[in-house]
């Protein structure tokens, strides 16, 4: 019944990171003071606000929004499916 030994295929970290690329994104709420740490191009915002960031599947920020609906609209405009991350 189980004559063959099980073989494992491993993925490189790069291949794993590219899963869902240009197809899937997620939205995360963060504090406005954290935005500047997302990338060199990120704006410096006034502290004390909640903002929403649309991230690509590999974790790169794509859209910065004031509310969840605007971040979702950004995903829709880019034809990305948003997924829930916990």
ZALONU-750005 format. One record per residue (C-alpha): residue in three letters; z, x, y. Coordinates in steps of 0.001 Angstrom, whole numbers, plus 500000, padded with zeros to 6 digits. Layout:
<rs>
- type | w | u | v
- ala | Z | X | Y
...
</rs>
This chain:
<rs>
- type | w | u | v
- unk | 500000 | 500000 | 500000
- unk | 500917 | 502769 | 502465
- unk | 498854 | 505607 | 501056
- unk | 497809 | 507174 | 504345
- unk | 500320 | 509009 | 506472
- unk | 500722 | 507495 | 509893
- unk | 498944 | 509423 | 512627
- unk | 499949 | 509384 | 516238
- unk | 497658 | 509722 | 519162
- unk | 499231 | 511035 | 522288
- unk | 498067 | 510498 | 525833
- unk | 498192 | 513085 | 528530
- unk | 500344 | 512178 | 531540
- unk | 497128 | 511945 | 533583
- unk | 495510 | 509522 | 531139
- unk | 498665 | 507412 | 531043
- unk | 498840 | 507330 | 534853
- unk | 495244 | 506148 | 535092
- unk | 495850 | 503044 | 532946
- unk | 495090 | 500022 | 535079
- unk | 493620 | 502118 | 537860
- unk | 491568 | 499962 | 540252
- unk | 492663 | 496874 | 538315
- unk | 496429 | 496501 | 538466
- unk | 498991 | 496948 | 541229
- unk | 502597 | 496054 | 541887
- unk | 504580 | 495053 | 544961
- unk | 507940 | 496546 | 545766
- unk | 510338 | 495695 | 548597
- unk | 511789 | 498763 | 550314
- unk | 513764 | 499541 | 553455
- unk | 511618 | 500382 | 556486
- unk | 513249 | 503800 | 556842
- unk | 511931 | 504746 | 553373
- unk | 508267 | 504172 | 554307
- unk | 507892 | 507599 | 555937
- unk | 508613 | 509220 | 552564
- unk | 505772 | 507438 | 550745
- unk | 502987 | 509720 | 551975
- unk | 502081 | 512020 | 554836
- unk | 499998 | 509269 | 556453
- unk | 502798 | 506694 | 556309
- unk | 504091 | 505450 | 559643
- unk | 507655 | 505960 | 560805
- unk | 509154 | 502506 | 561220
- unk | 512247 | 501254 | 562981
- unk | 515171 | 501322 | 560550
- unk | 516894 | 498265 | 559166
- unk | 513982 | 496094 | 558053
- unk | 512727 | 495031 | 554643
- unk | 509024 | 495716 | 554081
- unk | 506730 | 495216 | 551116
- unk | 504467 | 497885 | 549682
- unk | 501559 | 497314 | 547344
- unk | 501346 | 500249 | 544941
- unk | 498438 | 501140 | 542659
- unk | 499088 | 501402 | 538936
- unk | 499731 | 505143 | 539297
- unk | 502329 | 504597 | 542039
- unk | 500288 | 505436 | 545135
- unk | 500977 | 503181 | 548132
- unk | 497991 | 501050 | 549133
- unk | 499184 | 498354 | 551545
- unk | 502239 | 498048 | 553783
- unk | 503192 | 494478 | 554712
- unk | 505916 | 492538 | 556504
- unk | 506258 | 490021 | 553702
- unk | 505453 | 489543 | 550033
- unk | 502641 | 487067 | 550720
- unk | 500801 | 489554 | 552944
- unk | 501129 | 492245 | 550265
- unk | 499755 | 489770 | 547702
- unk | 496864 | 488971 | 550047
- unk | 496172 | 492717 | 550275
- unk | 495974 | 492891 | 546488
- unk | 493655 | 489896 | 546377
- unk | 491384 | 491400 | 549042
- unk | 491135 | 494569 | 546942
- unk | 490564 | 492490 | 543792
- unk | 493714 | 493851 | 542143
- unk | 495910 | 491899 | 539789
- unk | 499577 | 492181 | 540675
- unk | 502095 | 492641 | 537897
- unk | 505845 | 492348 | 537891
- unk | 507864 | 495540 | 537403
- unk | 511551 | 495628 | 536611
</rs>
